[in-house]
Amino acid sequence: MKNAIGREIPENIPGIGKVKPFAGAFATKPDMNRQAPSVKGVRPTDNKLVDNLVDVFKKIPVTDGMTLSFHHHFRNGDGVVNMVLATAAQLGLKNLKVALSSVFPVHAPMIEHVKNGVVTALDTNYMSGPVAQAVSRGLFEKPVVLRTHGGRGRAIESGQLKIDVAFIAAPAADEYGNLNGVQGPAACGSLGYAFPDAQYADHVVAVTDFLGEYPLSPISIPQTRVDYVVKVDCVGDPKGIVSGTTRITKDPVGLKIAETAAKVIQATGLLKDGFAFQTGAGGASLATASIVRKMMEKDNIVGSFALGGITGYMVDMLEKGLFKKLMDVQGFDLEAIRSIAENPNHLEVGADFYASPFNAGCAVNKLDVVILGATEMDTDFNVNVVTGSDGVIMGGSGGHADAAAGAKVTIVVANLLRGRLPIIVDKVLTATTPGETIDILVTERGVAVNPRRVDLRERLVAAGLPVKDISELKQLAEKIAGTPKNLKTGENIVAVVEYRDGTIIDVVRQVEA
Amino acid sequence: MDLRRSMLFIPGNNPGMLQNGGVFGADSVILDLEDAVAPMEKDAARFLIAHALQTVDYGTSEKVVRINPLDTFAAEDIKAIVPCCPDAILVPKVESAADIHQVVSMIAAVEKPGQTPVKIIALLETPCGIAEAYSIAKADKRVVALSLGAEDYTAGLGAMRTREGNEIFTARTLVINAAAAAGIQSIDTPYTDANDEEGLLADTKLAKSLGFKGKLSINPRQIDTIHNVFNPSMSDIDWAEQVIHAIRKAEAEGSGVASLNGKMVDLPIVNRAERILHLARLLGLIEEVK
């Protein structure tokens, strides 16, 4: 069957079951209640501190077939996932599902656990590195479920993603389970992606290498939701926690795109007092932010909030009074960690608060403008951020589809030519974010406006911006780089790409081994 | 009048930059075979630039190629590049009218029949070249502009380059005067600190105030600043329109003398006003003379 954006998807997918096809960004309404984790009692004499992970596994007890969840704030410095899965393997457990909000190269040992039957399912929002490559070549028997950050929050709240045990990598904890991410040797800032896990999992285990005095403060995740605390030698490598991409690009083409994107934002008319903004941590996004900042300074504009993954750049704008608040679901650098620890206007928010479509209102809905990237975009403005030109998984939606749906204006910034490949294609290899939620594409050779947004097109033309039809930009790119041949993939479905509302927007098929 | 507010150097041995050179909105792109390219890479760069001239769309940017000096690889450069129809050749280290004559004959020898004549922009970057500026400017009708290369020039003087540029004041004014006397354009030396936006702004303002018509640029980030300085301001345009209005009114009244705000409007003032309005029309700042 074809879904609302014309992607061919089976009605039933082995390992997934009956497919609910994507019907439109806001077409699917919630029809379920929140799940309720089991109610517990703890006596005054009970002790939550456990000596090691093996004992925790036995106390819970963790059994075959359970779903274990993890968060990704430690990014490529994470040590907890590998530690927990090694424990599971040591105890001979089988058939576990890993629900890890993002998978990084450091998680490569998971491949062996899959091959040995310890892990048989994966549920994530983003993956890169050896696991992603192995998934693309058919590592799992069941397709991996690729969600959005908001979609994961929704899936957990609604019980679609039922977590048996949430392992929360905690930079700091006390012996009674109060946790935060701002203290200890592996401080990572916000713990936002772990919030839904802590709230809805049947069992919650804090894994920490820094035990503070009771009561720990500040408290990000409270003792009321944490069953056990395990002290280990090291939860992760702080060098891998800080993202390496948080510098403004010096590439002249990237700067040209950023400059155009900033002018586009100005032309939308939204850059005024109360402006709410989200941008990524990549060099071009930060370059756009730096030009927007100059515009704000020049016109004395004070924004209401900046959202998403937070960098030192956004912290500086908060401290200079250019934004009143930061809403932080994930810190990207040491400045973000420092700021969230000490500034009451720097708020820690959970993944559901940030972007779940099925609650009483998430933060992305209040965005004026979001700047996003793309691996490919098609002439219907559908975006791929999952697979590369070779068909191998190299990313995932993360908050892409969430922010695109929520913001008043969604801008994709991308080089028209990525190396020798045009970014605009007739049909993206993997649809991640539907075109109806993308408003503007900014490239170094022109700007394309989604035909749904006649109002924006008029504003951009009036501002003298180089507006072209997306097909015109596509032809321009193909004139320079030629038309790439369509990639041939196998039939086996290795991942399903779930839209934030739980419907299936696309599938990823196996590439050659 | 050719618009050369900004002339952006693009390394000739960098395919990515050659491909993207047209996206920055420079009035001219200078595809460089000289300083940006190591001797071992000259032939590869020649091939790349020849190919770029024939295939890359540089939009409205003038296509200029900086060849190597006459005493090195200029002959091979001209032979490879001229048949690919660049708009102009930037000739480095020009020191005399004879140099220009030599370049002209080399160009003429390889130009294809019917090809638009390739222009010459002379880069003066030695004390001799500055001393000979006027004869170089007048050497041939292909010469459309003189430009100043301050780094080599100050090395030749034994002077230190400074942010303020006092050491090149004489060279600047000589180049400007020679070009103006010959009726061609003068293009200022690049500002070499790409991270110093304030310095670039001050230096470009100075260049414009002295009479330069444009500035060489070593980084795409400099283009907007340079354009902003060389673009006529709205008050320039208002003034120019008032001048033209005053002269037309005087002509209509049969008077040979016009005045504006109590000052006589003579031919140089009219010429200046016409140049401002012409530039404004070229840039789309005004649609027509009111």
Interface residues (C-beta under 8 A of the other chain):
Chain A: P252 V253 L255 K256 E259 L417 E444 R445 L476 K479 I480
Chain B: M17 Q19 N20 V23 F24 V56 D57 N219 P220 R221 D224
